[in-house]
Amino acid sequence: MPRLFATLLCTLLLSSGCTSPPPPEQRSQLATQLAQSRDWQNLQLHAGIFDLQSYAAKAQPAASDELTIYLEGDGLAWLSSRQPSADPTPLNPLALRLALAQPSGPVAYLGRPCQYLGAERPPCNRRYWTGARFAEEIVDSLDSAADQLKARAGARSLVLVGYSGGGALALLLAARRDDVRRVVTVAGNLDHAAWTQYHRVSPLSDSLNPADLRTRLGSVEQLHLLGGQDRVIPPVLVEAFVAGYPPGHRAKVRVVPEYDHNCCWAEQWPQLWQMKTD
């Protein structure tokens, strides 16, 4: 990775200036505290080969037509340009903050494999938050978890919201399911081949890529929200991804000029959420 990208990672993941991050237990505790502040329940799901951390409201609403599932970003994948993290649990679980801020409707949050529950537990290893972060077995696990959350809510269809790398996974899930009504991505990494080329970093050679599935995804309603100041996922990458769809696609791009990769999605989410139907 070039020095610029290492600086971007440090800015994004270690906002205190690339100092040592808090241990995984503290990061997991932060997520639990955020969920408990809204009386959400801690759910641990066995899904595929992984155990996944999920949160959802304790009180089950009446069966609803639609459940929104929020997929977390890549988390603390790297400590520096050369050193992967030993545990990808997020420093700031932004997708969870988005889920908690959704103004209406049944909602669930889904962490990524190896986040929160102990990255040392098999089958976790560092490939699953580096080059294989979008691997087939990752998508299989999230697919199984989505089935469980959908059944728990009594829902008939899903809206998938993915932050950063969770945006790629939202699209990969939508490509294999027939119950996804809409995909919303926030600062989403939707074509990792273009992203690694743009930043001149090693390709994610063990990962699936939504850009290879445009034919299947073109009929899915999509809203891709981007920050005009985002140096991690610059809007040009997502605009190029959408431009590659066949005619008649249902994907829209909205750029919020003053936002970056982190700010200020969660703070303004109740207002931004209304864009999904505009």
C-alpha positions in Angstrom: 0.0 0.0 0.0 1.3 3.5 -0.7 1.9 5.9 2.1 -1.2 7.9 1.2 -3.5 5.0 1.6 -1.9 4.1 5.0 -2.6 7.6 6.1 -6.2 7.2 5.0 -6.5 4.0 7.0 -5.1 5.6 10.1 -7.4 8.6 9.7 -10.5 6.3 9.2 -9.8 3.6 11.8 -7.5 5.2 14.4 -8.7 8.7 14.6 -6.5 9.4 17.5 -3.5 9.4 15.1 -2.6 5.8 14.6 -2.2 5.1 18.3 -3.0 1.6 19.6 -6.7 0.8 19.3 -8.8 -0.3 22.3 -8.8 -4.0 22.7 -11.6 -6.1 21.0 -13.5 -6.5 24.3 -13.9 -2.8 24.6 -15.0 -2.4 21.0 -17.6 -5.2 21.5 -18.8 -3.6 24.7 -19.3 -0.3 22.9 -21.6 -2.0 20.4 -23.5 -3.7 23.1 -23.9 -0.5 25.0 -25.2 1.3 21.9 -27.8 -1.5 21.4 -28.9 -1.6 25.0 -29.4 2.1 25.0 -32.4 1.5 22.6 -33.4 -1.7 24.4 -32.2 -3.9 21.6 -31.4 -7.6 22.2 -28.0 -9.2 21.7 -28.4 -12.1 19.3 -25.7 -14.6 18.4 -26.5 -16.5 15.2 -24.9 -19.7 14.0 -24.8 -19.1 10.2 -22.9 -21.2 7.8 -19.4 -21.8 9.1 -19.4 -18.7 11.3 -21.1 -17.3 14.4 -22.3 -13.8 13.8 -23.2 -11.0 16.2 -26.6 -9.4 15.6 -28.8 -6.9 17.4 -32.5 -6.3 17.1 -35.3 -4.9 19.2 -36.4 -7.1 22.1 -40.1 -6.4 21.5 -41.1 -8.1 18.3 -43.5 -6.0 16.2 -46.4 -7.5 14.4 -45.4 -9.4 11.3 -44.3 -6.9 8.7 -44.0 -7.0 5.0 -40.4 -5.7 5.2 -37.4 -6.1 7.4 -34.3 -3.8 7.0 -31.0 -5.5 7.8 -27.9 -3.3 8.2 -24.5 -4.9 7.3 -21.4 -3.6 9.0 -18.3 -2.4 7.2 -14.9 -4.0 7.2 -14.1 -2.8 10.7 -10.5 -2.6 12.0 -9.1 -4.7 9.2 -5.6 -3.1 9.1 -3.4 -1.5 11.7 -1.0 0.0 9.2 -0.1 -0.3 5.5 1.7 -3.6 6.2 0.1 -5.0 9.3 -3.4 -6.6 9.4 -5.3 -6.3 12.6 -5.6 -9.3 14.8 -9.3 -8.6 15.3 -11.6 -6.7 12.8 -14.2 -5.7 15.4 -15.1 -2.0 14.5 -13.8 0.9 16.4 -16.9 2.8 15.5 -19.8 0.4 14.4 -21.3 2.9 12.0 -23.8 0.5 10.5 -25.1 -0.2 14.0 -25.5 3.6 14.6 -27.4 3.8 11.3 -29.7 0.9 12.3 -30.4 2.5 15.6 -31.2 5.8 13.9 -33.7 4.4 11.4 -36.9 6.3 12.1 -39.5 3.5 11.4 -40.0 -0.1 10.5 -38.6 -3.4 11.8 -34.8 -3.3 11.8 -31.9 -5.7 12.6 -28.1 -5.3 12.6 -25.7 -7.9 11.4 -22.0 -7.8 12.2 -19.5 -9.4 9.8 -17.8 -12.8 10.4 -15.0 -12.7 13.0 -16.2 -9.3 14.4 -17.2 -9.1 18.1 -17.2 -12.8 19.0 -13.5 -13.5 19.0 -11.3 -13.4 15.8 -9.2 -16.2 17.2 -12.1 -18.7 17.1 -12.0 -21.2 14.1 -12.7 -20.8 11.3 -11.6 -17.2 11.6 -8.3 -16.1 10.3 -6.9 -12.9 8.8 -7.8 -13.7 5.3 -11.5 -13.2 6.1 -10.9 -9.5 6.8 -8.2 -8.9 4.2 -8.1 -10.6 0.8 -11.1 -12.9 1.4 -13.4 -10.3 3.0 -16.1 -10.9 0.4 -15.4 -14.7 -0.1 -18.2 -17.2 -0.9 -18.3 -18.5 2.6 -18.7 -15.0 4.0 -21.7 -14.4 1.7 -23.1 -17.8 2.6 -22.9 -17.0 6.3 -24.7 -13.7 5.9 -27.3 -15.3 3.7 -28.1 -17.8 6.4 -28.2 -15.1 9.0 -30.6 -13.0 6.9 -32.9 -16.0 6.7 -32.9 -16.3 10.5 -33.6 -12.6 11.1 -36.3 -12.6 8.5 -38.1 -15.5 10.1 -37.7 -13.9 13.5 -39.4 -10.7 12.3 -42.1 -12.6 10.3 -41.1 -10.5 7.3 -41.8 -11.4 3.6 -39.1 -9.2 2.1 -35.8 -7.5 2.9 -34.1 -4.1 2.5 -30.4 -4.4 2.8 -28.3 -1.5 4.0 -24.5 -1.8 3.8 -21.9 0.5 5.0 -18.5 0.6 3.3 -17.5 -3.0 2.6 -21.0 -4.0 3.8 -22.3 -2.4 0.6 -20.5 -5.0 -1.5 -22.0 -7.7 0.7 -25.5 -6.2 0.4 -25.2 -6.5 -3.4 -23.7 -10.0 -3.3 -26.7 -11.1 -1.1 -29.2 -9.4 -3.4 -27.7 -11.2 -6.4 -28.5 -14.6 -4.9 -31.8 -13.9 -3.2 -35.3 -13.3 -4.6 -36.7 -11.4 -1.6 -34.6 -8.3 -1.6 -36.8 -5.3 -2.3 -34.1 -2.7 -2.1 -30.4 -2.2 -1.5 -29.1 1.0 0.1 -25.3 1.5 0.4 -23.5 4.2 2.4 -19.9 4.9 1.2 -20.0 1.5 -0.3 -17.1 -0.4 -1.9 -19.1 -1.8 -4.8 -16.3 -2.8 -7.2 -13.3 -3.9 -5.2 -11.2 -4.5 -8.3 -11.6 -0.8 -9.3 -11.0 0.2 -5.7 -7.8 -1.6 -5.3 -6.6 -0.4 -8.6 -7.5 3.2 -7.7 -5.6 3.1 -4.4 -2.8 0.9 -5.9 -3.2 -1.8 -3.3 -3.1 -5.6 -3.5 -6.2 -7.0 -5.2 -8.8 -8.9 -3.2 -8.2 -12.0 -5.2 -10.1 -14.4 -2.9 -13.3 -12.2 -2.9 -16.4 -12.1 -5.0 -17.1 -8.8 -6.7 -20.6 -7.3 -7.3 -19.2 -5.8 -10.5 -19.2 -9.3 -12.0 -22.9 -9.7 -11.2 -24.4 -6.6 -12.9 -26.7 -8.6 -15.1 -28.4 -10.1 -12.1 -28.4 -6.9 -10.1 -29.7 -4.5 -12.7 -33.4 -5.2 -11.8 -32.8 -4.6 -8.1 -33.8 -1.2 -6.8 -30.7 0.5 -5.4 -29.7 3.8 -3.8 -26.0 4.5 -3.4 -25.2 7.3 -0.9 -21.7 8.8 -1.1 -19.7 11.6 0.5 -18.3 14.3 -1.7 -15.2 14.5 0.6 -14.7 10.7 0.9 -11.1 9.8 0.0 -11.6 6.1 0.9 -14.5 5.5 -1.5 -14.5 8.5 -3.8 -17.8 9.0 -5.7 -16.2 8.4 -9.1 -15.7 4.7 -8.3 -19.4 4.1 -7.5 -20.6 6.3 -10.4 -18.4 4.1 -12.7 -19.9 1.0 -11.1 -23.5 2.2 -11.8 -22.6 3.4 -15.3 -21.6 -0.2 -16.1 -25.1 -1.5 -15.6 -27.1 -2.6 -18.6 -29.9 -0.3 -19.9 -33.0 -0.2 -17.7 -31.2 -0.7 -14.4 -32.8 0.6 -11.2 -29.7 2.1 -9.4 -29.3 5.7 -8.3 -26.4 7.6 -6.9 -26.7 10.5 -4.5 -23.6 12.5 -3.4 -23.8 14.5 -0.2 -21.1 17.1 -0.9 -19.9 17.9 2.6 -19.8 14.2 3.9 -16.7 12.0 4.0 -16.4 8.2 4.8 -17.5 8.6 8.4 -19.2 11.9 8.8 -22.1 12.6 9.1 -24.1 9.6 8.1 -25.5 8.4 11.4 -26.2 11.9 12.7 -28.4 12.7 9.7 -29.7 9.2 9.0 -33.4 9.9 9.8 -33.4 12.5 7.0 -31.3 10.5 4.6 -33.4 7.5 5.1 -36.3 9.3 3.4 -34.2 9.3 0.2 -34.9 5.7 -0.3 -38.4 6.4 -1.6 -37.7 9.7 -3.4 
